[in-house]
Structures are given as structure tokens and as C-alpha cells.
Amino acid sequence: YRMTQEAITHIDQIPTPAVLIETRKLEHNLRAMQAHCEKGGVELWPHCKTHKLVPILQRQLAHGAQGATCAKLSEAEALLPSGVRRIFVAHSLAFPLIGPRVKRLAESLDELILAVTSTAYFDVLESFLKKENLHVSVLMAVDTGLNREGVRTPEEAKALADRISQSPHMEFRGIYTHEGHAYAGGTDFLNPFVANTLQKMDAYAMAIGGKVLLWPGCSVTAAAMADTKRVHAVRPGAYLFGDLYLAEVTAVMRMEDAAVTILTTVVDRPAKDLALIDAGSKTFSGDKIPRGVHGDVVGHPGVSVTRLNEEHGYIADAPDDLKIGTRLRCIPAHVCPVINLTSKVYLVDGDQVLETWTVDARGCVT
């Protein structure tokens, strides 16, 4: 027997494991970030690799987002039905046959912004833009400590900016960074971290010529960056859902505002202190926060998912009331891969199921 989508009106009818989005918390988080951006005169270009959902991007745009950030072309393509008109693809596009797809995407938008992620990558991008006779806006990546993409010195930034300005296919829009090392968190880390990141970006900007738009991008720092009024745009992704990293490790949001939970069922008690649940790494992903847990059980302080196999989650030191058949809601350590691992999500208000959404850009990693 397969429960039809129309029949599911209460979370007790949902087969587990499943991903729930609490609509009131989602709206609170959307409004809060948009308010920071509007107060700071900063554009919000939310990163859609977190939610991968057309209806959520529509909500972000309705609240005032100026555009969207996507990780890959297929993600951008899948989200076009949202009505989005401006997209920044924040990734290197090195597949040799990618040119026609970039052209089709550009023709579907008012503005497509591509990333120039390094000096070495510039030639690759220039080659396929020339082949397709395309002219696009670009943002140049600068490294501010993550040691991933981006130029490493102000001198390299100046040389690469000069090459971009000489290209007939690129329009320089500014510099961007992903300060993902902010997720390491720590006590009183945020303001000094933001100041240090902006100092590094300013050094790159000054080397290029001074009046350069800054585009930092991280859910940990986004609100604080907007509050400085020193940046042009921010690109947070996980802010709308929240997770243990944002609520506990970095403490930039309240735990009660975490909008996504994993609904799971206790399926076995093979030992006195161990409960097994039906959500494993295929639901949570393998991500853990520094104290070594994959998720926390809502309403059970100190009870966490401590280990994962593909189809099982382990709750060590499980209390006696977690009997077989007990349904639990867990806040994941890191929400972004959780959405990509499921084919649908349930929009809920408390225990009531309001809508069931297909994850439009699930698996869009090309």
C-alpha cells in the first residue's frame, strides 16, 4: 500500500525517514536575513545549493532577493521556473562542451554572472566564451583563508583583473570570496572574523583600483557582513533552514529557529543503551559537528545521533522511553547535503502537513 500524496495531512502519516520544513520558522529566517540586507543597503543573492527548491527561491525573490547564486549549471537550469532573472554561478566550469549550455542559460536571464576562480582558469573561461561568442559579467574569486578557489595575493588579483578588463567577452563586476572557514566558530569569533575578512578583501580591491564591489558569501557571516554596510552583496545558503553548525557551533542563530528536521523512527533496541533509527548516511549525510554528532533529537536534551551506517543511525546512551516505533525529529549537523539526498520534502506547521514538494534540483551537480 502506497500512501498517496493527497492523503498525507499529518506527520504521523509520513513514511520515515523524511525531511520536514517548518513553514513559520522558514518565513522568520527569510525575513530576518532580508531585513539585515535592506538595513545595510546590501543585495541578497541566496545560494540555492542549500534548498534546491523552486517554491523557496520564489519566496526569497518575493521577499526582496536581487538574484540567486547556484553551485552548478544544472542547478541554475532546474530553478529557472522560479522566474529568477539574475543568477551567479559560483563555480569553475571546465567541462569542454559546456559552452552551449552557458549560452542557453544566459539567453534565459537578464544577467548571468560567472566566476573567474583563478589565473589558470581564466584561459579556460575565455576559450569557451570566445567559441560561443558570449559576453557575460564575471566576479573574480579571492582567497580569504579557506585556501580553495581564488587568487592568493593582491598582486595576482591586479594581474588577473587586468586580463579580465582586456577580454572582449567579460565584464568585471567585482570580487567574491567564500569564507567557509567561519564554520570553525568559537567564542566571540564573529566580529573579529568579519573584520579580518573585509580587511583582506579591501587589500585585494585596493590593488585592483579601489572602487571594487565586494561579494562575501557565507551563512555564518552574511548578516554581520550586511550590517557593516561595506559590501555590495551577500550569498548565504543555509540561513533559511539552520542546522547545528549555525545554531550551536557558530551560534549565529537560535536553535529554536532551525526550520528543517529529519523525521525518523526508532526501529530497534538491540542493547540497553542503544537505539537504532531508520535514518542513516543516506539521509543525514556523513557530516558531523566538532563534538562528533550527526544530529540532535528535538525534545530530548543530550540525546544525539552519534554514528551512521547507510540505512541506520545510532543513538548511544538512549533513554528508556525511546521505544521501538517512537518517531523522532532531529536537527542535522549540516543541512545542505540533507536536502540533496531526498527526493521530496514536507512543508509543515507543527504536526500538520501543508504541502509536499519535489526537490527540483536534486542531484544537479553538473
C-alpha positions in Angstrom: 0.0 0.0 0.0 1.4 3.4 -1.0 0.1 6.5 0.8 -1.0 9.0 -1.8 0.4 12.5 -1.6 -3.1 14.0 -1.2 -3.8 11.7 1.8 -0.9 13.0 3.9 -2.1 15.7 6.2 -0.4 14.8 9.4 3.3 14.0 10.1 2.2 10.6 11.6 1.2 9.6 8.1 4.6 10.3 6.6 6.8 7.2 5.9 10.2 7.7 7.5 12.9 8.8 7.2 11.7 12.1 5.8 12.7 15.8 5.7 10.3 18.4 7.2 10.4 22.1 6.7 8.6 24.2 9.3 6.9 27.0 7.4 6.8 29.6 10.3 10.5 29.2 11.1 11.3 29.3 7.4 9.5 32.6 7.0 11.1 34.0 10.1 14.6 33.2 8.8 13.8 34.6 5.3 12.5 37.8 6.7 15.4 38.2 9.2 18.1 38.0 6.6 16.3 40.2 4.1 15.9 42.8 6.9 19.6 42.8 7.5 20.3 43.3 3.8 17.8 46.1 3.4 19.0 47.9 6.5 22.6 47.7 5.2 21.7 48.6 1.6 23.1 45.2 0.5 21.8 42.9 -2.2 20.8 39.4 -1.2 21.8 36.7 -3.7 20.9 33.5 -1.7 22.8 30.3 -2.5 20.4 27.8 -3.8 22.6 24.8 -3.3 21.1 24.5 0.1 17.4 24.3 -0.7 17.3 23.4 -4.4 13.6 24.2 -4.5 11.7 26.4 -6.9 9.0 27.5 -4.4 11.6 28.6 -1.9 13.5 30.6 -4.4 10.2 32.2 -5.4 9.7 33.2 -1.7 13.3 34.6 -1.5 12.7 36.7 -4.6 9.3 37.9 -3.3 10.9 39.0 0.0 13.4 41.1 -2.0 16.4 39.0 -3.1 18.1 40.6 -6.1 19.2 37.4 -7.7 20.3 33.8 -7.0 23.6 32.0 -6.5 23.9 28.5 -7.8 26.7 26.0 -7.5 26.4 24.3 -10.9 24.7 25.0 -14.3 22.2 22.1 -13.9 21.1 23.7 -10.6 20.5 27.0 -12.3 18.7 25.4 -15.2 16.4 23.5 -12.8 15.5 26.6 -10.9 14.6 28.8 -13.9 10.8 28.1 -13.4 11.0 30.3 -10.3 11.1 33.3 -12.5 14.6 34.3 -11.4 16.2 36.8 -13.8 19.8 37.1 -12.4 22.0 34.2 -11.5 25.6 34.0 -10.3 27.2 30.5 -10.9 29.9 30.4 -8.2 32.0 27.5 -9.6 34.6 26.8 -12.2 33.1 25.5 -15.4 35.8 23.4 -17.0 33.9 20.7 -19.0 35.0 21.3 -22.6 31.4 21.0 -24.1 29.8 23.3 -21.5 29.7 26.4 -23.8 26.3 25.8 -25.4 24.7 25.3 -22.0 26.1 28.5 -20.7 24.8 30.3 -23.8 21.3 28.9 -23.4 21.3 29.9 -19.7 22.5 33.4 -20.5 19.7 33.8 -23.1 17.1 32.8 -20.4 18.2 35.5 -18.0 18.6 39.3 -17.8 22.0 38.7 -16.3 24.3 35.7 -15.9 27.4 36.2 -13.8 30.2 33.6 -14.0 33.2 33.1 -11.7 36.8 33.6 -12.6 38.3 31.4 -9.9 42.0 31.6 -10.7 44.6 32.9 -13.1 44.9 29.3 -14.5 41.1 29.1 -15.0 40.8 32.4 -16.8 42.1 30.9 -20.1 39.5 28.1 -19.9 36.7 30.5 -19.4 37.9 32.9 -22.1 38.2 30.0 -24.6 34.6 28.8 -24.4 33.1 32.3 -24.2 35.0 33.1 -27.4 33.8 29.9 -29.0 30.2 30.7 -28.2 30.6 34.5 -28.9 29.3 35.3 -25.4 29.7 38.4 -23.3 29.0 37.9 -19.6 29.5 39.6 -16.3 32.2 38.0 -14.1 33.2 38.0 -10.4 36.8 37.3 -9.6 37.4 34.9 -6.7 39.9 35.9 -3.9 41.0 33.7 -1.1 40.5 35.0 2.4 41.6 31.9 4.3 39.7 28.9 3.1 42.5 28.0 0.7 40.2 26.8 -2.0 39.5 28.8 -5.2 40.7 32.4 -5.6 43.8 34.4 -6.1 46.2 34.4 -3.2 47.9 37.8 -3.3 46.9 41.4 -4.2 49.5 41.4 -6.9 47.9 38.3 -8.5 44.5 40.0 -8.2 45.7 43.1 -10.1 47.2 41.0 -12.9 44.1 38.9 -13.3 41.8 41.9 -13.2 43.9 43.5 -16.0 43.4 40.4 -18.1 39.6 40.4 -17.4 39.4 44.1 -18.4 41.1 43.3 -21.7 38.8 40.4 -22.6 36.1 41.2 -25.1 33.9 38.5 -23.5 33.9 39.5 -19.8 32.5 42.5 -17.8 34.2 42.8 -14.5 31.6 43.1 -11.7 33.7 42.8 -8.5 35.4 40.3 -6.3 33.9 37.5 -4.3 35.1 35.1 -1.6 33.7 32.1 0.2 34.8 32.5 3.9 33.7 28.9 4.7 36.4 28.6 7.4 34.0 30.7 9.5 32.2 27.4 10.3 35.0 26.6 12.7 33.3 29.1 15.0 34.4 29.7 18.6 33.6 32.1 21.4 33.3 35.7 20.3 34.7 34.9 16.9 32.2 36.6 14.5 33.0 40.3 14.6 36.8 39.9 14.5 36.4 37.3 11.7 34.2 39.6 9.6 36.7 42.5 10.2 39.6 40.3 9.1 37.8 39.0 6.0 36.9 42.6 4.9 40.4 43.8 5.5 41.7 41.1 3.2 39.1 41.9 0.6 39.9 45.6 0.8 43.5 44.8 0.2 42.6 42.9 -3.0 40.3 45.8 -4.0 42.9 48.4 -3.5 45.4 46.5 -5.6 42.9 46.4 -8.4 42.0 50.1 -8.2 40.0 50.8 -5.1 36.3 51.1 -6.2 35.6 47.4 -6.4 32.3 45.7 -5.3 32.7 43.1 -2.6 30.7 39.9 -2.6 31.3 37.8 0.5 29.3 34.6 0.8 28.6 32.5 3.9 25.6 31.9 6.1 27.7 32.3 9.2 28.8 35.8 8.3 26.1 37.1 6.0 24.0 39.1 8.5 27.1 40.6 10.1 28.6 41.5 6.7 25.4 43.2 5.7 25.3 45.1 8.9 28.8 46.6 8.1 27.3 48.4 5.0 30.7 47.8 3.4 29.7 45.1 0.9 27.6 45.1 -2.2 26.0 41.7 -1.9 25.9 38.6 0.3 25.3 35.0 -0.8 24.2 32.9 2.2 22.6 29.4 1.7 21.9 27.6 4.9 20.5 30.7 6.8 16.9 29.9 5.8 16.9 26.4 7.3 19.6 26.4 10.0 21.4 23.4 11.5 23.7 22.5 14.4 26.6 24.4 12.8 24.7 27.6 12.7 22.8 27.2 15.9 25.5 25.6 18.1 29.0 25.8 16.7 28.9 29.4 15.5 25.8 30.5 17.4 24.7 32.9 14.7 21.0 31.8 15.0 18.8 30.3 17.7 18.3 26.6 17.9 14.5 27.2 18.0 14.7 28.8 14.6 16.1 25.7 12.9 13.4 25.1 10.2 14.5 21.7 8.9 14.2 18.4 10.9 14.7 14.8 9.9 11.7 12.7 10.9 12.8 9.2 11.8 11.6 6.1 13.6 13.3 4.0 16.3 13.4 0.6 14.6 15.4 -1.4 17.2 16.8 -1.5 20.7 19.5 -4.2 20.4 21.2 -3.2 23.6 20.1 -1.5 26.8 21.8 1.8 26.0 21.5 1.8 22.2 18.6 2.8 19.9 18.7 2.4 16.2 16.8 4.7 13.9 15.9 4.3 10.2 17.8 7.4 9.0 21.5 6.8 8.2 24.1 8.5 6.0 21.7 8.4 3.0 19.6 10.8 4.9 21.9 12.8 7.2 25.0 12.7 5.0 28.2 11.9 6.8 28.7 15.4 8.2 29.3 15.9 12.0 29.9 18.9 14.2 33.1 19.1 16.3 31.6 17.2 19.3 31.1 14.3 17.0 27.4 14.0 16.3 25.4 14.0 13.1 22.2 15.4 14.7 20.4 16.2 17.9 17.0 14.8 18.8 14.4 17.5 19.3 12.8 17.5 22.8 15.4 15.1 24.2 18.2 17.2 25.6 21.6 15.4 25.4 20.3 12.8 23.0 22.1 12.7 19.7 22.8 10.7 16.6 26.3 9.6 17.3 27.1 7.2 14.4 25.7 6.4 11.0 25.6 3.5 8.5 23.9 3.9 5.2 20.4 2.9 6.5 20.9 3.2 10.2 21.5 5.9 12.7 22.9 5.1 16.2 21.7 6.8 19.4 24.1 6.0 22.1 23.1 6.3 25.8 19.5 6.2 24.6 16.8 6.8 27.3 14.3 4.0 28.0 11.4 6.0 26.6 12.8 5.7 23.0 10.9 2.5 22.4 10.7 0.8 19.0 8.2 2.7 16.9 8.9 6.0 18.6 9.1 8.8 16.0 11.7 11.5 16.5 12.6 14.8 14.8 16.3 15.5 14.5 18.2 18.7 13.7 21.0 17.8 11.3 24.6 18.8 11.8 24.8 20.3 8.3 21.6 20.9 6.4 22.8 21.4 2.8 23.5 17.8 1.8 20.3 16.7 3.6 18.1 18.3 1.0 20.1 16.9 -1.9 19.7 13.4 -0.5 15.9 13.4 -0.6 13.5 13.4 -3.5 10.8 15.4 -1.6 10.3 17.5 1.5 7.2 18.1 3.6 6.2 21.7 4.4 4.6 21.5 7.9 3.0 23.7 10.5 3.5 21.9 13.8 2.3 18.4 13.1 0.1 19.4 10.1 1.4 18.7 6.6 0.6 21.7 4.4 2.4 20.7 1.1 4.7 18.1 -0.3 7.4 19.5 -2.6 9.6 17.7 -5.1 13.3 18.7 -4.7 13.6 20.4 -8.1 17.4 20.5 -8.3 18.2 17.2 -6.5 21.4 15.7 -7.9 22.1 18.7 -10.0 25.9 18.6 -9.6 27.0 19.0 -13.2 
